[in-house]
Amino acid sequence: MTRRRSLLAVALVVLALVAGGLGACSPDDREGGTFDTTVDPAECGLKQLDAAKGPVKIVFWHSLIRSNAEWLQRATDAFNASQDRVQVKLAQQPSYQDTFTKYKAGLQSGDLPDLVQMEETTVQQMIDSRSTVPMQACIDADRYDTKPFVPRALEYYAAGGVQRAMPWAISSPVLFYDKAKFAAAGLDPNKPPTTLAEVKEYSETLVAKGVAEHGITLKIAPYIYEFLLAKSGGEYVNHGNGRRSRADEANFTSETSLDILRWWKGMVDSGLALNTGADQNNIDHLLALTNGGAAMTIESSSAIGPIEAVLKSGDFGDLAVTTAPLPSLRGGGGVPVGDGALWLPNASTPAKTAAAWEFTKYLVSAEQQAALSIAGGYVPARTDATEVPALTEHWKRNPSYEVAYTQLVEGPVNDATVGSLIGDYQATRNAIRDGMIRMIRYDRPPKDAAGEAKGEADIAMQEYNDRVGG
């Protein structure tokens, strides 16, 4: 049996443990909430790529849509035409969730790509599957310089001192607000709120002046809660957000968490905030900016491009929607990254792994990171991308695009701002989502709702850890 097939067999066994609870693995090879932290540069396959006759063909599963997907196709065509060693075929997936489901099925069927884009919530499970070649292997083999990368962007996708994946199409939530409504209410349109208390004060003014029915719209989206918590200095789960050792308890009942939940409920109960529900496909919080329902909302920076395209249609009158850094309890703070990173499945041949690494280097280069940011509002993962003239000029013309990058490089780099490693991340998110629904819809006190959510999340995390021997 070849080494690659052996690794795939191991991945299948671990996947069965993760999904079905067949038993526990030995914890001896685990460090910092991960499995084996050893790195073998030979796994990157650079020598095999050099020895290949003719171009090595690889498949890349991605989840970009609309204008971003169109950009990726153009960039891939340019890459394929620029050299004769690697040829890339794109395979667009409907969503991150669909990609992860298909990937897990592929560990059994053998239908796997050579490069795959995964969202930030899958990091611990991808590590536990033992189904990838760590990007660190290629970084070491190729002596690749990671110094230009934004520290928090790199560190989110690292564990146990090993770079597991490369940050690529990343984003973070920002505050969207209408300068025209601010001015109409007598608020300085160039001084958006920086604390949650100021969001309340601004909302009171906007409503009192009759400029908007509500000050802000708040969608019950767990990631918004997570980022508010991180920027306020709170850790989502225990053990250093799962980075010191495996997370097995949620921090939903911490004072920082409860302060955020109390603010959220108070805003909705008072009518200063409009609750637009928990449907992830619901865009009512954005539509409220266009129909006088509210002057502010919170959404991912990757929505900047689509929002501007709608506003340019001219169908919504005198709107001047722009962005500002995400507020926090006391102002300041830092945010983790959201969205996608690039992973190398180890079921590929060494030559294909090296070919996928070559394409990865192209996608995360300063020039391509700048181009992706221009295409749809994603945040450059590296600092030197901000020196690319096209992006510099784009940010001058459209300053709202720069905000998410600025807040990503500002503030401390610590366990709260690097982000969480959680085995059953989705169950943890579902728990706080359901708790917030009970808090808003059924008027549960924040402390009670948070306690119930913590109980549900703790059980899910502990059951996952039991399955993988954590």
C-alpha positions in Angstrom: 0.0 0.0 0.0 1.4 3.4 -1.0 1.9 6.1 1.7 -0.9 8.2 0.1 -3.3 5.2 0.3 -2.2 4.6 3.8 -3.0 8.1 4.8 -6.4 7.9 3.1 -7.1 4.7 5.0 -6.3 6.5 8.3 -8.5 9.4 7.3 -11.4 7.0 6.7 -11.0 5.4 10.1 -10.8 8.8 11.9 -13.8 10.1 9.9 -15.8 7.1 11.1 -14.9 8.0 14.6 -15.9 11.6 14.1 -19.1 10.8 12.4 -20.2 7.6 14.1 -18.6 7.4 17.5 -16.9 4.0 16.9 -14.4 4.5 19.7 -11.4 6.5 20.9 -8.0 7.1 19.4 -4.9 7.3 21.5 -4.3 10.9 22.7 -0.5 10.4 22.7 0.0 12.0 19.3 -2.1 15.1 20.0 -0.9 18.6 21.0 -2.8 21.8 21.3 -6.1 20.3 20.3 -4.7 18.7 17.2 -3.5 15.3 16.0 0.1 14.6 14.9 2.0 17.9 14.6 5.0 16.5 12.7 5.6 17.9 9.2 7.3 16.1 6.3 8.3 18.5 3.6 8.7 15.6 1.2 4.9 15.2 1.2 4.6 18.4 -0.8 5.9 16.5 -3.9 8.0 19.2 -5.4 10.5 16.7 -6.8 7.7 14.7 -8.4 6.3 17.8 -10.1 9.7 18.7 -11.4 10.0 15.1 -12.9 6.5 15.1 -14.4 6.3 14.9 -18.2 3.7 17.3 -19.5 1.4 19.5 -17.4 0.0 18.1 -14.2 -3.8 18.5 -14.2 -5.6 19.3 -10.9 -9.1 20.0 -9.7 -10.0 22.8 -7.4 -13.3 22.8 -5.4 -14.4 26.4 -4.5 -17.5 28.1 -3.2 -17.2 31.5 -4.7 -20.3 32.9 -6.4 -21.4 35.5 -8.9 -18.7 38.2 -9.5 -16.2 36.5 -7.4 -16.6 33.2 -9.3 -16.2 35.1 -12.6 -13.0 36.7 -11.3 -11.7 33.2 -10.3 -12.4 31.8 -13.7 -10.5 34.7 -15.3 -7.6 34.3 -12.8 -7.4 30.6 -13.4 -7.4 31.0 -17.2 -4.5 33.5 -16.8 -2.6 31.0 -14.6 -3.1 28.1 -17.0 -1.9 30.3 -19.9 1.1 31.6 -18.0 3.0 28.3 -17.7 3.0 24.7 -18.9 3.6 22.8 -15.7 0.1 22.9 -14.1 -3.4 23.0 -15.5 -6.3 23.8 -13.1 -9.9 22.8 -13.6 -12.4 24.6 -11.4 -15.4 22.8 -9.8 -17.8 25.3 -8.2 -19.7 24.1 -5.2 -23.1 25.5 -4.1 -22.0 26.5 -0.6 -19.4 25.8 2.1 -21.7 23.3 3.8 -22.2 21.5 0.5 -18.4 21.4 0.0 -17.8 19.9 3.4 -20.5 17.3 3.0 -19.2 16.3 -0.4 -15.6 16.2 0.9 -16.5 13.9 3.8 -18.4 11.6 1.3 -15.3 11.7 -0.9 -13.2 10.2 1.8 -15.1 7.0 1.3 -15.8 7.2 -2.4 -12.4 8.6 -3.5 -14.0 11.5 -5.3 -11.8 14.2 -3.9 -10.2 17.4 -5.3 -6.5 18.2 -5.3 -7.2 21.6 -3.7 -10.3 22.7 -1.7 -11.7 25.8 -0.2 -13.2 25.4 3.3 -14.7 27.9 5.7 -13.3 28.8 9.1 -15.6 26.5 11.1 -14.1 23.3 9.7 -10.5 23.7 10.9 -10.6 21.2 13.8 -12.6 18.6 11.9 -10.2 18.9 8.9 -7.3 18.3 11.2 -9.0 15.4 12.9 -9.8 13.8 9.6 -6.1 13.4 9.0 -6.9 13.7 5.3 -4.7 16.7 4.3 -1.1 17.5 3.7 -0.4 20.5 6.0 0.5 23.6 4.0 3.4 23.8 6.4 5.0 20.9 4.4 5.0 23.0 1.3 6.0 26.2 3.1 9.1 24.3 4.4 9.9 22.4 1.2 9.6 25.6 -0.9 11.1 27.9 1.7 8.1 30.1 1.2 8.0 33.4 3.0 4.9 33.9 5.1 6.0 37.2 6.7 3.9 39.4 4.5 0.7 37.7 5.7 -1.6 39.3 8.2 -0.8 37.5 11.5 -4.4 36.7 12.5 -5.2 35.5 9.0 -2.4 32.9 9.2 -2.9 32.0 12.8 -6.6 31.2 12.4 -5.7 28.3 10.1 -2.7 27.1 12.2 -2.7 24.7 15.1 -0.1 23.0 17.2 2.5 25.2 15.5 1.6 23.9 12.1 0.1 25.9 9.2 -2.8 23.6 8.2 -4.3 25.8 5.4 -3.6 29.0 3.7 -6.0 32.0 4.2 -7.5 33.0 0.9 -11.0 34.5 0.5 -11.4 36.0 3.9 -13.8 38.6 5.4 -15.1 39.9 8.7 -18.4 41.6 9.7 -18.5 45.4 9.6 -21.1 48.0 10.5 -23.0 49.3 7.4 -24.6 52.7 7.9 -26.3 55.3 5.8 -24.5 58.7 5.9 -27.5 60.5 4.5 -29.7 59.3 7.4 -27.0 60.2 9.9 -26.8 63.7 8.5 -30.6 64.1 8.5 -30.7 63.2 12.2 -27.9 65.7 13.1 -25.3 63.0 13.6 -21.8 63.4 12.2 -21.8 61.1 9.2 -18.0 60.7 9.5 -18.1 59.6 13.1 -19.9 56.2 13.2 -20.4 54.6 16.6 -17.5 52.6 18.0 -19.2 51.1 21.1 -22.5 49.2 21.6 -23.6 52.0 23.9 -23.0 54.5 21.1 -25.0 52.4 18.7 -27.9 52.7 21.2 -27.4 56.4 21.6 -27.3 57.0 17.8 -30.4 54.8 17.4 -32.3 56.8 19.9 -31.5 60.0 17.9 -32.4 58.5 14.6 -35.7 57.3 15.9 -36.5 60.5 17.8 -35.8 62.6 14.7 -38.1 60.4 12.6 -35.3 59.6 10.2 -35.8 55.8 10.5 -38.2 53.5 12.2 -35.4 51.8 14.0 -31.8 52.7 14.5 -30.3 49.3 13.5 -31.4 45.9 12.2 -30.0 42.9 13.9 -30.1 39.5 12.2 -29.8 36.5 14.6 -26.6 35.2 13.0 -24.2 33.3 15.3 -21.2 34.7 13.6 -22.2 38.2 14.4 -22.4 37.4 18.0 -19.0 35.6 17.8 -17.3 38.6 16.3 -18.9 41.1 18.7 -17.6 38.8 21.5 -14.1 38.6 20.1 -13.8 42.3 19.5 -15.0 42.9 23.0 -12.2 40.6 24.3 -14.3 37.6 25.0 -13.3 34.0 24.1 -16.1 31.9 22.5 -15.0 28.6 24.1 -12.7 27.5 26.9 -9.0 26.4 26.8 -7.9 29.6 25.0 -10.6 29.3 22.4 -9.6 25.6 21.9 -6.0 26.5 21.0 -4.4 25.5 24.2 -6.2 22.1 24.3 -9.5 20.8 23.0 -12.5 23.0 23.7 -15.2 21.3 25.7 -17.2 24.2 27.2 -18.8 27.3 25.7 -18.2 30.7 27.3 -21.8 31.9 26.6 -22.4 32.8 30.3 -19.2 34.9 30.7 -19.8 38.5 31.7 -18.6 39.7 28.4 -21.1 37.4 26.6 -24.0 38.4 28.9 -23.3 42.1 28.4 -23.6 41.6 24.6 -26.8 39.5 24.9 -28.3 42.1 27.3 -27.5 44.9 24.8 -29.0 42.9 21.9 -32.2 42.1 23.8 -32.5 45.6 25.1 -32.2 47.1 21.7 -34.9 44.8 20.2 -37.3 45.2 23.2 -37.1 49.0 23.1 -37.7 49.1 19.3 -34.3 50.7 18.7 -33.4 47.6 16.8 -35.4 45.6 14.3 -35.1 41.8 14.7 -35.1 40.2 11.2 -35.0 36.6 12.4 -32.5 33.7 12.1 -32.9 32.6 8.5 -29.4 32.6 7.1 -30.8 33.4 3.6 -32.9 36.3 4.9 -31.7 39.8 3.6 -34.3 41.9 5.4 -31.6 43.5 7.5 -30.0 44.8 4.4 -33.3 45.8 2.7 -34.2 47.9 5.8 -31.4 50.3 4.9 -33.2 51.0 1.6 -36.8 51.5 2.8 -36.4 53.7 5.8 -36.6 50.8 8.3 -33.2 51.5 9.8 -29.9 53.4 9.3 -27.5 50.7 10.4 -26.9 46.9 10.2 -24.1 44.4 10.7 -23.0 42.1 7.8 -19.9 40.5 6.3 -17.6 42.7 4.4 -18.0 40.4 1.4 -21.5 41.9 1.0 -20.0 45.4 0.2 -19.8 44.7 -3.6 -23.4 43.4 -4.0 -24.8 46.2 -1.9 -23.0 48.9 -3.9 -24.2 47.3 -7.1 -27.8 47.5 -5.9 -27.4 51.1 -4.8 -25.9 52.1 -8.2 -29.2 51.1 -9.8 -30.7 54.3 -8.5 -33.9 52.7 -7.5 -33.6 53.6 -3.8 -33.2 57.4 -3.8 -30.7 59.4 -1.7 -28.7 56.7 0.0 -25.1 56.9 1.0 -24.4 53.5 2.6 -20.8 53.0 3.7 -19.0 50.9 6.3 -17.3 51.3 9.6 -15.4 49.0 12.0 -17.5 46.6 14.0 -18.4 48.2 17.4 -17.5 46.5 20.6 -18.5 46.9 24.3 -15.7 49.3 25.1 -14.4 50.3 21.7 -11.2 49.0 20.1 -10.3 45.3 20.1 -9.6 43.0 17.2 -11.5 40.5 15.1 -10.7 37.0 13.7 -11.0 36.1 10.1 -14.1 34.6 8.5 -14.7 32.7 5.3 -12.3 30.5 3.3 -8.9 28.9 3.3 -7.2 26.5 0.9 -6.4 22.9 1.9 -4.4 20.1 0.3 -6.1 16.7 0.4 -3.6 13.9 0.9 -5.4 11.5 -1.4 -3.8 13.3 -4.4 -0.5 12.1 -5.9 2.6 13.9 -4.7 2.9 15.6 -8.1 -0.7 16.8 -7.9 -0.1 18.1 -4.4 2.9 20.1 -5.6 0.8 21.4 -8.5 -2.0 22.5 -6.1 0.7 24.2 -4.1 1.8 26.2 -7.1 -1.7 27.3 -7.8 -2.1 28.2 -4.1 0.9 30.4 -4.2 -0.6 32.2 -7.2 -4.0 32.7 -5.5 -2.5 34.1 -2.3 0.1 36.3 -4.1 -0.2 40.0 -3.4 -1.4 40.7 -6.9 -4.2 38.1 -6.8 -5.2 39.0 -3.3 -5.6 42.6 -4.4 -7.6 41.5 -7.4 -10.0 39.4 -5.4 -10.5 42.2 -2.9 -11.4 44.5 -5.8 -13.8 41.9 -7.3 -16.0 41.5 -4.3 -14.9 43.0 -1.0 -12.9 40.1 0.4 -10.1 41.2 2.7 -6.5 40.8 1.5 -4.7 38.1 3.6 -1.4 39.8 3.2 -0.1 43.3 3.9 1.8 43.8 0.7 -1.4 43.4 -1.3 -2.3 46.9 -0.1 0.7 48.2 -2.0 -0.7 47.0 -5.3 -1.6 50.2 -7.3 -4.9 48.8 -8.5 -6.1 48.1 -4.9 -4.7 51.4 -3.6 -6.7 53.3 -6.2 -9.8 51.2 -5.6 -9.7 52.0 -1.9 -9.3 55.7 -2.6 -12.4 55.6 -4.8 -14.3 53.2 -2.5 -13.1 53.7 1.1 -15.8 51.3 2.4 -13.8 48.4 1.0 -10.7 49.2 3.2 -12.5 49.1 6.5 -12.6 45.3 7.0 -8.8 45.1 6.3 -8.1 47.9 8.7 -10.0 46.2 11.5 -8.2 42.9 10.8 -4.7 44.4 11.3 -5.6 46.5 14.3 -6.0 45.4 17.8 -4.2 42.6 19.8 -3.4 39.2 18.5 -4.5 36.8 21.2 -6.7 33.8 21.7 -9.9 35.9 21.5 -9.0 37.6 18.2 -7.3 34.6 16.5 -10.6 32.7 16.6 -11.9 29.3 17.8 -11.0 25.7 17.2 -14.1 23.6 17.9 -14.8 20.0 16.9 -18.5 20.3 16.4 -18.5 24.0 15.5 -21.9 24.0 13.8 -23.6 22.4 16.8 -22.0 25.1 19.0 -23.3 27.8 16.6 -26.7 26.2 16.5 -26.9 26.3 20.3 -26.2 30.0 20.7 -28.5 30.7 17.7 -31.4 28.8 19.4 -30.6 30.5 22.7 -30.8 34.0 21.1 -34.1 33.0 19.4 -35.5 32.0 22.8 -34.2 35.2 24.2 -35.8 37.4 21.6 -38.9 35.5 20.5 -39.9 34.0 23.8 -38.6 36.7 26.1 -36.1 34.5 28.0 -33.7 36.4 30.2 -30.3 36.6 28.6 -28.7 34.7 31.5 -31.2 31.9 31.2 -31.0 31.7 27.4 -27.2 31.7 27.5 -27.1 29.0 30.2 -29.4 26.8 28.1 -27.3 27.4 25.0 -24.1 26.6 26.9 -25.5 23.3 28.1 -26.4 22.3 24.6 -23.1 23.4 23.2 -21.1 21.7 26.0 -22.8 18.3 25.3 -22.1 18.6 21.5 -18.4 19.4 22.0 -17.9 16.7 24.6 -19.6 14.1 22.5 -17.4 15.0 19.6 -14.3 14.9 21.7 -15.3 11.5 23.0 -15.6 10.2 19.5 -12.1 11.3 18.5 -10.5 10.5 21.8 -10.2 14.1 22.8 
